[in-house]
């Protein structure tokens, strides 16, 4: 039974600011009196609008910040330490989505908080500008005839223009979100100074021996015709492969096994299982686990149907634990005739079923399990990382009969020209069947890597590539991970596992739009030329002219002088660097060279120290989506550890992804995309999709537990808008009631404040200390909950609800009113500062509408919260919590009476109260004076918003009352107020008529109207 203590007011007390003027304190009806008391009421006055008018007001506030260079001045002139939040570069391609918005707003919340703390914030926004998607955009926009005539340098120029156009569009959106940063001087991975810094990182790693060229299997995208990094892969649901069980007929066994299994020759085969039949032409070995036991099983081949091809060997080798599974695949029982160890099978040989070659059985690693398959692994060193490593150990060649487009080459014999992702599988399976080697074929659903840009399957393919030897500095990387603060902590486990297991990093790409790998090749020997001198020379050329110089100039112009006439002929390499190496070098290009050690020509703030590549400067914070554990977090870590020996960051914070309200991933096909631009500006139908402005978007970001995926949609946005309005209207009420208050002259000393006001100051210290801790620990949802609760519960429903009487009815300078205004001014300024990192525009709007002079023109110049330790009085909490609980119970009884039309306003009632606890009763008695002897604040009548309170000695005194209730230790009853209604204050009083000057007012109003404090 919820009660509105002043039942003539709306239940949403955050709207009582305006409603109080219009309904709670109207002038007396003319037929009752010719005198109006309207002009004697201290109604609120403010130009601070109840409506945010965000589409108009927010750009005005942003213009105010820009014109006065608020961010620039604070970030350079603040007295505190430097705080570096290093921006992970979004890709310069396409419109921004909710993930972008959530990421940038989170960063801005943190940066603004640090500025308010007095720190110098270094935040340089960045963009990733190279790579395939931009290259494809350019190609797709051109006619076929124009593409044929396209030169590399022309393609690069068009790609650069496209990227810069995207940067400008995205930059405008980020700025509209209210995000502060050095927008006039962002870092772009296509800038010459950035590319030169990237070459520095590459050169340092090469000179330390961490960069090498090798023929190794890599993730290859036939659709993009380039190698891919792990971070460029995705694993969509629903992929189905053609899996096959194949028998490789054995041709020999080691001497030690001849007695045990020799009798089963020549009808003995190795049973393998694969989900990539197209790799069978590349098979050069079968690997077993040396620690497993293997069984020889009699398949009863003579009993198989003709359709099953009796050419399959009668006896098969399979892991002992998988005998039953093999029988199920065959559809009939099998008999184990012998068992051997995996180790004993080493160096046995078998005949390839489709090619005239004999290959060995080798010992693989712990990747060979009995979870699926047969326990024997078809090994093609040119088509898998584990296969490659085993092949290297046994000296096997690297056979990869597949070209850039995914077509089988002449080395694949009769299958030449077939595409491995289209028709090769069917042809090879048919050939295996005809050769009597196919045991079973079936569809198999599993995770399979796709190119994250083209959304098409990839393959493993051995090619000549450049690699970063992660093995060379893996232990250092793992130690560095342990020294970083990961938020949430699970992030450390994720990246540790990834770095522990990852193979060497393929850093070369077969693209045109990117930073070149600065290598030359000897025309005669094909050996690479890569030295400190050549790297430094290319680095300097790129720093001056940009990486286009690699394509614009001849080899002779690119080589250092000492190599131009040494009798050798060279050609330029055509590979570019992985875009993850681009962005992974940003710690050097931005944190080291722009923040720690800027050159005199750079348009960036003056800095604190001078450092070089390899210095100890680290960013205070990296903040990106959780997918960046295998992306930017990792590439930045690896390059930094390889060059400097430490991680590039002190703290890494990760967030989840934005989902729709049903928890589904957003996609255009589902029609569930929430566009941040529509949240701010509204949709085509603004009744259905109203313009909420940037602050509501920012409030949503603060409200969610971003450590996991978070939902957003129309219902959630409406809820956010409601919370926004509650906070705004609370601020409006505070501002409006301070219109005649000057803190310098009107503030009441702490010792002279009413106890209720001192309790509220204590609550303010509790609330805003909680807010501060929420910001410090990056738990912004705690900020959201705490501020919302403070505005609605502590202020609107409690303190401000009680305060209306002394604010409106008191004499202007009455102590009871000034005491309240003192607290309101403290609450207002701290509220503005507390919400400033999140509701930045509202906070500034509040500050611009403060009705008294301040030392600072912007809320962000005013510093962080102002909390006096004197205000912290925990002993007040216990008694006032009892009083607040009692007030809630009284309100329930009043609400019951009001719903039954027994009363209208709560001021028409008096409360009868029985208190069992003697000490508490005495305490309440002091709050219930019979006359005006009290301070007009700490009294029960004002706490309950009734015209009178009577403390009774026995609960039986309430028996005759219709509206009553009993709770632990209390009995509460509601009766009609005594006396008559006062025309000025609307209370009921037995003293109406006592005043000779005005018989319509009570004894209290006589003093108030006379201006007596």
N, C-alpha and C positions, 0 to 999 in steps of 0.2 A: 504494500500500500504506500506508494510514493506520494510525498506531499510537497507542493510548492508553498513555502512558508508565507509568501504574500500571494494569496490565491488569485488576486485580481491581475497578477502579472503572468506573462506567458511562461510555460514550463521550461523553455530554453532560456536560462537566465543570461546567457551571453548576449541575448537580444534586449536585455532589460535597459541598456543604455538609452536607446531611442524610445522604447516603450514607456520608460519611466516618465519621460517628458509628456507623452501623449495620453497616458492612461492612468498611471498610478497616483499622480498628484495634480489632477485638473483643478481649475478654479471652481469655487462653489457655485451651484446652480443659482441663476439670477432670481428665481422665484423665492429662494430661501434667504438671500442676502444680496444687497446691492454692492457689498464689498468683496473684492477678489484678492486672494492671497497668492496669486500666481507669481507676482513680481517679488515676493518675499522668499521664494524657493530658489535654492542654489542649483539650478539645472546645469547640466554639463554643456560646455561650449568647445567645439573643435571643428576644424576643417578636414580632419582625418576621416576619410570616407569609410562608411561601412563596407562598401564594395571596393574591391581591389582595383578594378578597371585595368587588369594586368596587361592587356594588349597595348594600352597607351602608356600606362604609368611605368611599367618595367623598362621599356626603352628609354624613357626620360631619365630614370635613375641610372641606367647604364651610361647614358650620355654625361650625366653629372660626374660619375666616377672617372670617365675618360677625360673630360675637360680638365678636371682637377688632378689627374694622374694619381689617383689615390693608391692604386696597386703599385705603380712604379715608385712612388715616394716611400711607401711603407716597406717595400721589398728591399730598398737600398738603405733607408735611413733608420729603420728600427734598431734599437740598441742591443738587441739580443743576439744569440748565436745564429749561424746560417743553417737553414733547413732546406735540404735538396730532395724534392720529390721528382724523380726522373721519369719523364713521360714515355710510355711504350707507344711506338708510332702506329696509329691506325693506317690501314692501306688506303692510298689515295685513289679510290675507285668507287663511285656510286654514292648514294645518299646514306645518311646516318640512320642507324636503327637503335632500338632500345638498349642493346648492349653497349653501344657507344655512349649513349646518354648516361646510363648508370655508371659507367667507368669514369667519365669525365666529371660528373657531379660528385662522386665519391672523392676524387682527387681534389676538387675545389673545396669541398667541406673541410678536408684536412688542411689544405693550404690557408684557407681563411682563418681557421682556428689558430694555426701557428702564427699568422700575422697578428691576430688579436693578442697572442701571448707575447708579442714584442719581438718576434724573430724575423730575421731577413729570409724571405722565402725565394728560392731560385726555382722557378718552374718555367721551362722552355718547352712549349708544345712541339711535337714532331710528327712527321709523316714518312711512311715507307713508300717509296716512289718507283722502284724498279720492279721487274718481274713479268711473268707471263700474262696475267690478266690485262694489264695495260697494253701490252704488246698485241694481245688478241683484239682488244677494243679498237685499236688503230687499224689492224688488218681487216676487221669486219666492217669498218666504215668506208673501205675503199672498194672500188670496182676491181674485178678480176684482172683486167688489163693493166691497171695501175699497180696492182700488187706484183705483177710479173716484173715490172720495171723498177721496183722499189730497191734502193740501195740500203745497206746497213745504217749509214749516217742519216739518211732521210727518215728511215723508220725511227731512229732514236730521237730525232728532232720532233717528229709527230708525237711520239710517246711522251716526251718531256712536256710538250704543250698540253697534252691531255691530262697528265698528272697535275700540272700546275693549276689547271682549270678546276680539277676536283678538289685540290687543296683549298682554293678560295671558297668554294661552295660549302665544304665541311667546316672551314674556319668560321664562316658566318653563323652556321648553326651552333657551333660550340659557344660562340660569344653570346648568342641569344639565350643559351641555357644559363647565362650569368657566370660563366667560367672565366676566372682571371688567369692571366699568364702573359708572357712576352710574345703577344700575337704578331707584333710588327717584325719580329726576328725569330720565327720558328726554325727548327732544324729540319732539313729535308735531306733524305739520303742521296739525292741527286746533286746536292751542292758540291762544288769543287773542294771546299775545305773539309766537308764531311767525307767525301770519297778519298781524299788524301789521308785522313786519319784512319780510314778503313784499311788502306794500303799499309799504313804503319803497323796495324795489328797483324795483318797477313805477314808482313816482312819479319816482325819479331818472332812470330810462331815458326816461320820457315827457318830462320837462322838458329832457332833453338832445336830444330830437328823435328818439329811437330807437324810439318806439312810435307806430304810426299805424293808422288804420282804412282798409281798402280792399276793393274787389271783386276778388278774385283766385281762381284755381283752387287748391284745396287737396285733400289726401287726405281723402275723405269716406267715412264708414262708414254705409251705409244700414241695416245691422243695429243700429248703435248710435245712429244719427241725430245724429252729431256729427262735427266736424272732428277730424283726428288729426295728431299730429306724426310725423316720420320715425321716432322711437324707438318709436312705438306700432304699427309695422308689422312683419310677418314675411313671409317669402317661402318658403312650403312647396314641397316638390318635387311634381311631378305635375300642375301646373296646365296646362290646355289651353284655348286660346282659339280662336274661329272667326275665322280671318284671311281677308281678301278683297283681291283686286286689282280696282280700279275704274277706269274710264275717265271722266274729266271732259271733255266735248266743248268744245274751245276756240272762243271767239267772236271774238277779235281777237288780233293780235300787234303788237308795237311796229313803227313804220315801218321801222326798220333791218333787220327780219327779213322784211319782206314779199316782197322779191325772192327770198330764200333758201327760204322755206317756204310762201309764200302759195299756191302751186299745190296744196297738199295740203288746203286748206280746201274745203268745210266738213267733210271727213271726217277731222279731226285731233283727237286726244284726249290728255290728260295722264294717264299711268298712275300711280296711287297705290296704296299698300299700307297696310293698317291691321289691327290685332288687336282693335280696338274698334268694330265696325260701328255700335253704338248712338250713336257720336259724329258720324256722318255728318250728322244734322240740324243739328248745330252748326257745320258746316264754313263758314268764311268766307274761306279762302285756300288756295293750294297753295304750299309753300315749296320753293325749290331752293337748292343750294349754288352760289354765284357762281363758285367756283373749279373746278367740275367741268365736264366736257364731256358734253353730252347728244346722243343720237342720235334721229333720226326713223326709225322702222322700219315697213316694210310688213309687216303681219301676214298678208297674203293672206286677208283677211276673207271674200272671195267663196268661198274654198275650205273655210271652216269648216263643220262640220256644222250642221244646223238647230238641233240641241239646244244649240249653243254661242251661239245668238242672233247673227245677222249684223248686228244693230243696233250692236254695238260698233264704234267707228270703225276704218276700215281702217288708218289710220296712228296710231301712238302715240309719245309722247315718253317716253324712259326714259334713265337714266344710261348712258353709253357702255359702262362696265365691266359693266353688268348686262344687256346685250342677250342674251347666251347664256342667262342665268338666266331671262329672260322667255320665250325660245323654249322652254325646257324646261317652263315652266308652261303654255304654249299647246299643247305636245305636237307642235310642228311648227316648221320653220325660218322665220326672219324675215330680211328684207333691209334693211340700213341704206341709206336714201335721202338723208340729209343729217345734218350735225352742226352744233351751235351751242353757244355757251358758256352756262353757267348765268346769268351776268350779263345776257346779251342777252335772256333770257326775262322779265326783270323788267317788270312792268306789262302783260304779256299778260293776257287775261281768259278766263274759261270759264263755262259754264252749269252751275249745280247740277243734277244729274240728277233730283232729287226735289222741288225747290222753285223757285219762280219768282224766282230772283235770280242776278245775275252777280257774280263775285268775281275778285280779281286774283291773279296770280302774284307772289310776294314773295321776297326773298332772306333765307334763314334763316341759321343759324350752322353751326359745325363739328359739330353733332349730326347733320347730314345726311351720311351716309356711303354707301359702296357695299358695306357688309358684308352687307346684306340688303335686301329690298324692291325698290324701283325707283329710288331716288335722288331721288324727289319725295315730299314729306311733306304729307299731308292735315292742314290746320291749323284747329283749333277753339280759339280763344283762351279759351273758357270751360272747356276740358277738358284743359289741359296747361300746364306751366310754360314750356317753350320756345315753345309756341304763343302763350301770353299775352305773353311778352316781344316776340316778333315782331309780334304784333298791336298792342301799345303803340307800337312804332316806326312802324307804318304807319297808326295811327289807326283800327284796326278796332274795332268794338263787341265787347263781351263777351257772347256768347250762350251761355246754359247752360240749355237747356229740360228740366231735371231737378229734381224736388223732393227734400225731405229723405229720403223713403222710397226714392228711386231710381226713381221713376216719371216718365215723360216728361210734360211739361206741354203746354198748348195751343200753345205756340210750336213744338212738334214736329209740328204739323198732324195728319195722319191717324194718327200713332202715339201720340197722347195716351193716357195711362193705362197704357201698356206699361211693364213693369219692365226696366230696362237690364241686370240680371243674370239675368233669366229669359226673357222672351219677346220683348223688343224686337229683339234681334239677328236672329232668324229672320225677323221681319216686314220689317225693313229690307233684309235680303239679298234676300228675295223681291221687294221693290219695285224694288231695283236691277236685278235680273235682268229683270223685266218692262219696265223702262225702257231696256233695252239697254245698261246701263253695267257690268254685272258681267263681269269677265274671267275670274276664277278664285276658287273658294272652297276652303279646306282647313283642316284642324285644325293648330294650331301650339302646341307645348309650349314654355313659357318661364317665367321668373320673373315673378311677379305679386304685388302687395302685398295682404296680408290684414290684417284687424283682429286684433291679437294677443290680444284678449280674447274676441271672439265667434267667432274662427277662420273668418270669412266674408270674401269679397272686398270690396275697397274700390273707389272710383271717384275720378277727378279731377273736381271740380265747383267752379265759381266761386260763391262766396258772400261776403257782407259779413262780414269777420272782422277781428280785431285782430292786428297783426303786429309783431314786433321786427325792425327793419331791420338784419340781419346785415351788409349791404353797408356800413352806416354805420360799423362798427367792425371790419370783417374784418381789415384789415391789423394793427391793434393785437392782435387775437386770435391771429393767426399769429405775431407777435413774442413774445407771451406763451407760446405753446406751446413755442417754441424755448428758453425760459428754464427750463423744467420738466425735472426728471430723470424720464424714462419708463423703467419696468422692466416687461417687456423693452423694449429700445430701439425695436423695431418699432412700439410703441404711438404713438410720435411721428409716424411716417409715416402711420399710420391716421387719427389725428385731424386731422392737417394736411390730408390729402386731403379729409376730410369737411367741414371748415370752409371749405376753399378752394372747394368745389363747391356748398355748400348754398345754397338760396334763403332768402328771408326766413322767419323763424320764425313760424308761425301759433300764437299763444298763447291764443286764445279757444276755448272749448268750449261746446256747447249742452247743458249738464247743470245739475242743481240742486245736487248734492253737491260743493261746491268753494268756493274763495275767489272772491268776485265781482270782476269787472273794475269798478272804482268809477266808472262813467261814467253821466251823465244825458243824455237826448236832448230837444231842444226839440220840443214837441208839434206845433208849426206847421211848422218848417223841417226837422225831423229831424236837425239838426246836433248833434254830440256836445258836451257840456259837460264839460270835463276840465281843471282848472286846479290850480295849486299849492295854492290855498285849499281846493278841494273834496277833493283827494287827502288833504291833511293832516287835514281834518275827519273823513273816513271812516276814516282810519288810526287816529285817536284813539278813535273810537267802537268800532272793532273791537278795539283794544287793551284796552278796558274791558269790552266785552260779548261779544266774539267775532263772527265773520262772520254769525251768525244775524241780527244786527241789520239787515242789508241786507234781509232778507225780513220781519222783524218790524215795521219802522217805515215810516211813510209818507214820501213824498218830502220833504214839508215838514220833517220831523224829521231827515232825512239831509243836507239842504242846509245849507251855512253861512248864517248870518243874512243876509249881504249879497245872497244869491240868492233869498231867500224872498219878497221883495216888490219884485222888479225888473220886474214887469209881464209876465213870461214864464211859461209853463207847461211843466213838465218831467215826464218819466217815467224810471223806473229802467231801466238795462240789464239784460238777463237772461242775459248770457254769464258763464261762470266761467272761471278761468284753467286753462290746461294743467297737468296734474299735474307735468310736467317743470319748469314754472316754479315750482311749489310747492317741489319738492325742490331745484331749482337755486338757490333763494334761501337754502338752509340755511347757506351760508358766512356770511351776514349774521345770520340768526336764532340761530345756534349759536356759530360761531367768533368773530364780532365781538361780539354782544350778550350771550352767556352766558359766554363764556370770557374775551374781552378786556375787556369793559366791562359786567359784570353790574350789574343794578339792586339796590338794597339788599333788595328783597323777594323776589328770586329765590333758590330753594333750590339754590344751586350753590356750589362751592368758591370761596374768596377767590382773586382773580386778581392778576396781576402789573402790569398797566398799565390805563390808561383810554383807550379809543378810541371812535370813532364810525363810522358807516357811511362807507365809503370809506377807512378806515385801511389801513396797510400790512401788518397782521397776516395771515399765511397759515398754513394748516394744514401741518404737516410732511409729512403723508401722507394720500392718498386711496387706498383699496384696494377694488376691486370686480372683477366679472367682465369679461371682454374686450368683452362686448356694450355696456358702458357708455361706450365711446368715442363712440357715437352717442346715448347716453342721458345719465346723470347727470354724467359727466365733462364732456360738451360743454355741457349746459345750465348747469352751474355755471360753466364757463369763460366762456360768453357773457355771463351776467348780471354776473359779477364784473368782466370786462374793461370792459363797458359802463359800470359804475358806478365802479369803482376804478382802472381802467387796468391791472390786473395779474391774473394767474391766482390762484385762491383756494388753490392748493396748490403746495408746493415739489417734491414727488415724487408720482408716480402709479404704483401697482403694480397689474397686472392678472393675473387667473388664468383658467384655462379652466373647462370644465364637467366634472361628474362623469358618467362613462359606466359601463355594466355591464362585466363582465369580458371580454366579446366585442367591446367597443368601440361598442356601440349606445347611442343616447340612451335614457334611462330613460323608460318610459311605463307607465301602468296597463294599457293594452290588451295590451302585450307581457308583462306580468307580471314585469318585470325591475327594478322599483323597489327600491332599497336604502334603507330607512327609518333615519335616524340614531337614532331612539328605540328601534328594535329592536336596533341595534348595542349600545346602552348597557344596555337592560333585558332583552334577549332576546325571542325571538318566542314564538308560542303553543306550538310544539314546541321546548323549550329544549335538547334534544339536538342538533337540527339547527341551531338558531339560538340559541346560548348567549349569556348576558349578558356582554359584554366590558367594559362600563364606558366612561366618557368618555375615559380615557387612551389606550385602544387606538384609538379614533376620532381623537384628537388625534395619535397616533403616525403613523397613516396619512396625515394631512394633511402632516406633516413629511417623509414619505418620498417624496412624489411631486414631479416637476418640474411645478409648478402652472402654468408658463407656457403649457402646452398642455392639451388635454383629458386627463383622468386616469381610469383604470378603478378600480372597486371592486366587490367581491363576496365570496362566502363563502370562496373559496380565499385571496384576498388578506387578508381579515380574519384567517383562521387563521394566516397567515404573520406578520401584525402581532402577534397574540397570542403567538406563539412568541418573537418578538424581545422583546416586552414582558417575558415571563417570564425570558428570559436576562438582561436588564438587572436585573430585580428580584432574581433569585437571586444575581447577582453582588454586588449591594448587600447582600443578606442575609448572604452569606459574609463580606463585609468587616465588617459590624456585629457578627456573631457572634464573630469573632475579635478584636474590640476590647473585649470585655466587661470585661476587667480593665485597660484602658489609659486613662490620664489624660494628655492631651497636655501639661498643665502640668508634670507631674512625671516622666513616663515617656518623653517624646520624646527621641530620640537626635539629637545635634548633627550637622549635615550632614557635617562633616569626619570624624565617627566612623562614618558609615554604610558598610555593605558596598558594594563597587563595583556589584553587581547592583542594589542599592537606589538608588544614585545614578543609574544608568542608567535605572531606572524613573521617577525624578523628572524626568529629561530627557525621557523619552517623555511624561510627563504634561504638561510644558510644550508639547511639540509638538502633542499631541492637543487640549488645551484651547485653545491658540492657534488651531488650525484650527476648532474649534467656535465660538469667538468671532468669527472672520472670517465663518463661515457665517451667523451671526445678523446681523452688521453689513451683509452684502450681500444679505440676504433669501434666501439659498440654503439653505433648511432641509433639503433632501435631503442636503446635505453634513454637516450636524449628525447626521442619522439614520445615515448610513453610517459616520461617524467614531466615534460613540459605540458603535454596534453592534460595530464592529471592535475598539475598545478593550476592551470587556467580554469579547468572545469570544476574540480572538487575543492581545492583550497581557496581559490579566489572567487569564482562566480557563484558556486553553490553555498559557500560558507562566508568568507570574510566580506566580500563586496555585497552580498545579500544582506548581511547584518548592518553594513555600513551605510545603507541608503538613508536611514533616518538622520544620522548625524551629518551626513554630507549635504542632504537637501534642506533640512529643517533648521539646523544650527545657525547661529549668527556666523557671518563670514569668517571672523577671526576667532571663533570659539575654540578653546583648547581641544575639545573632543573632535572637532573637524580638522584642525591643523595636525593633530596627532595621527589621524587616519591618513591625511594627505602626505605626511612624512613617510609613512610606510608605502603608500601607493607610488610615490616618486622613486623610492628605492627598488620596489618591485618592477616598475616600468623600465627603468634604465637597465637593470640586470636581465629582464626578459628580452629587451632589444639586443643586448650583447649576446645572450645565450642562444638566441635563434639566428643570429647573424651568419654563422657558417652555413646554415641550411636555408633558412628563409631570408636570404640576403636582401632581396628587394623590399620585403616587408619591414625588416629591421631598419633599413635606411629610411624608408617612408615614415616609420615611427620617429626616428631621430629628427628628421626634417620637420616634424610636427610637434616636437616638444614645446610646450607653451612657455618655456623659460629659457634664458640664455645658457649656452654651454661653451666650454673651451674649445670644442672640436666640431668642425663642420660635417664630419662623417662619423657614423657609429664605429667604423673600422679604425678610426684614429683615436677613439676613446679608450682603447685597451680592453682587457678582459674584465671579468666580473669584479665588482667591488663588494667584498664581504668583510665586515668588521667582526673580529673574533668575539667582541663583547656581545654580539647578538646571539651567539651560541649559548643557549641556556637549556640544556636537556631536561632540567628539573621541571620546566614548564610543560613539557610534552605529556607527562603522565596525567596531570589534572585536566589539561585541555582535551586530551583524547577521551577522557570520561565525559566531559561536557559536550563534545561533539557527538559522541554516541548517544548521549541523553537527548540532545537536540534532534537527532534522527528519529528516535522513538516518539518524541513529542510530535514531530511532523507527521508521523503515521496516523496518530489519533486525530490531529487537526484535518488531515486529508480525508479521513473517514467522515468527519462532520461536514466538511465542505461538499463532498460528493453527494451527501444526503440533504443538501441545501439547508443544513442547520446554521451554517455561517457562509458568508461570502468571502470577504477578506479575512485573513488570520487575525487582523487587528480587531475584529469583532468578538474575539474570544479572550478568555483568561484561562490559565492553566492551573489546575490543582495538582500538587506534587507531593507524594509521600516518599521519603528517603529512609531506608532502613539503617544505613551506616551513619552513626552519630557524627563522626568527624566530617564526613562529606556533607551531611545536613548542615553542620555549622558553616562549612565553606560556602554552601549555596545560600545560606541565610545572609552572609555578608554581601552576596551579590543580589540581594532582594530588599533594598532599603524602602522604607515606607514613604520617604519624601524625596526631595531633590538633593539629598545629602550625598548620593553617589556621584561618580565621575561621568555618568551619562554614557558609559561604554561597557564596563564590566558588570553588566546587570542582566538578570535572567530574562526580563521582558524584551530586551534588545536581542538577546541570543535566540529566543524563541519567536521573535517578531509577533508578539501578542501585546495586548493592552494591560495585562497584569498577570502576576504569578503569585500563588498562595502556597506556602509550605504547610502541609497538614501533619498532625501528629500520628494519625492512625489511617490505615488504608480504608477503614470503614467509612471515612468521610466522603469517599468517592462512590459509595454504593448506589446512591440515587441518580448518579449521572448516566446519561445514555451513551456517551462516548468516552470510553476509558480503556485502559490496557494495563497489564502487569508484566513487567520484565524483571530480570534478576535484580533484586534490591530496590526496585522502584514500583510505584503505582502512579499512573498518569490519568488525569481526567480533564475534560474540556467542558467549560461552561460559558455562558454569555458574559461578555465584558461588562463591568459595572460603569455606570455613568452614561454620558452622552458622547456622541461623535464630535471630535474637534475638527472644525472646518479648515484649519491650517495644516495640521499634521496627520489627520485622519485616524489618530488614536482615539480611544474612548477614555474619558476621565470623569471622575465625580466632582472635579473642580471647574467644570465648564459653567460659566456664569459668575464665578468669583471675581472676575476682573471687571471693574467698573468701566474701564476704558473700552474693553471689547469683550462682551459676555460670551462670545462664540468660541473663545480659545481657552486652553488649559493653562495651568500655572507654569508649565515648562515653556510654552510658546510665548508667554508674556515676556520672559527674559530673552528668548531667541529673537523675537520681533523688536525688542528694544535694543538689540545688539549687545547684550550683556554676555560676556564670555564666561 
